[in-house]
Amino acid sequence: MANPPSLKAKLAASLPKGHRFIIHYLSTPPTPSPAIYSAPPGQKPEKTNYESHFLSVSILHDRQRIQIFALEVLIYATRRLTTFFVSKADSTGYIHLLNLPKGTPSPLKTISSVFIAHLVEHRQRKDRQSVVSLFARAQDQYLFPGSIENPGKHVLDDRGLIKWWCRVLEPVLQSGNPNPQSPDPGLGPSKRTTKTTAKAYLRVPSCDLHETRSFFPPHVRRDPALLSKWHPNRDPLRDLASRSPTFPERCLIPRFPDDPKSRFVDELDEELTEPPPDSQTKESPSKGKRPGRWKSVRSLEQFWELMAFRQECSSGRLVGFLWAVFTPSDIEGQENVITPFAERVARRPYKSDDTQTFAPTVEPPSTSPRERLVVPHVSHAEDQGFEPEAVQQPIDPPDYGRPAEPSSLILPTKHYARINRLLLSLDYANLEIAAESSSRWIEDVGMCAGEEDWGFEVVGEKEMEHNGNAFSDGKVIDAGTKENGVGEANILGMGLVRKKKRVVEGDGEPAVEKFMQQENGASGANSAVNVLATGLIRKKPKVK
């Protein structure tokens, strides 16, 4: 079987022909990390591996490298699920230096789609679900300090950003199709031998079903087959967790860095209360005892209803939560896609000398209420003083940590965090400063990895077909719709414009024209100025 195309080949097949881009891709090896899902009372958290992937895109201008875009994706892998969390994405606004023809599809959207699809292809396991998770929240700058001062940077508003990410993930869904009809060759059929079902979910707190559906790409809304894969005002949290219905809702919501719903979960965890450990009173379950559950939130639907009143999702602001779920056909349709903790424990008890087993031990409740409720922290391992040596063996086979791209740099987690801090301390306010900051970041990463000349150049190979006044990538662009989501003016024909009928007197002549003919002695069509007589002007009577 032929090897799948590399990231370089996929990007070249998807980007506009003749334009050059410089790609710098670095990642970290899989490292044990705190769990992103809260453990139910009396159980241990799942073993979780964590890795970071960072993609930087630059162009050459006057023989200087200028960063134009960067994207960071965090991958969390457990025995039952692989989660791709799109952490940050930002641009500097200097892409206009490429002088792309008007109407050319955005290279930034194309690069994002190809990179996410590439990671899913290389990290998805044939017998496990995978999910791409992200939240869209408009902000001036995420990764490039000072870039908002660049007048060439166009910052999307909340609605525009949610629509942009929906258009980014739509090709990724097609790449997960068993027989994809992908518009981009770089997103073509993946190497998966097992058929995979791909579905997308979107939740925008405070938006109803119709408003949420309006964020979908236009061609998705017009195609019933594509629209069936998109689910507005729904989320896959309970299906992904696939745990017992008696488990608390807090165990179904993952916690990611700088995630609005994670901050809400942390606040709700302050409501957790347990009966005193020395209490001898035994109460029946019918009296409302809900161990490990919140007091104010009793369901996931109520959680999302309250999210709409959060400061981040209210006051005219919109935040979109988007998921793309990939389910192999051999586990699709099963009642429990992933075996719950309790069933795994009952089937295979944990042994202290068995280093390969994953099933955790169900221990008797602790005497301390706080010990029974495990609240995970998703910060980086080095920030929490987390020692990887204290964790059990990795959950994946050794070859899982292979690079997703042979030309990428693999840095230890500690060095990767330092490189991120360096990027956030630079300045991209103008072209001269951005060139210096770009060169410094690229050189420092190379010195840290022992590679002076790293990265690779991509030359676009995709022909842009000309349809009317706009370019397209082979797809027909309807009137009033552009590939980048900006609508053109729809000009209505004269036959579609309906005029209001004039009042007609009994003899069939319009009343106003008849009166003007009598007054001026000429028809209304030949009269230069139509002057209304005083009899046609009605004044409001004065009230004494």
ABEGO torsion letter per residue (X at the ends): XBBBBBAAAAAAAABBBGBBBBBBBBBBBBBBBBBABBBBBGBBBBBBBBBBBBBBBBBBBGGBBBBABBBBBBBBBBAABBBBBBABBBBAGAAAAAGBBBGBBBAAAAAAAAAAAAAAAAABBAABBBBBBBBBBBBABAABBGAAABAABBBBBAAAAAAAAAAAAAAAAAAABABBBBABAAABBBABABBBBBBBBBBBBGBBAAAAAAABBAAAAABAAAAAABBBGBBAAAAAAGBBAABBAAAABBBBBGBAAAAAAAAAAAABBBBBAABABBBBAAAGBBBGBBAABABAAAAAAAAAABAAABGGBBBBBBBBBBBBAAABGBABABBBAAAAAAABBBBAABAABABBBBBBBBABAAAABBBBBABBAAAAGBBAAABBBBABBAAAABBABAABBBBBAAAAAAAAAAAAABBAABAAAAAAAAAAAAAAAAAAAGBABBEBBBBBABBBBBBEABBBAGBBBBBGBBAAGBBBBBBBBAAABBBBBBBBBAAGBBAAAAAAAAAAGBBAAABABBBBBAAABBBBBBBX
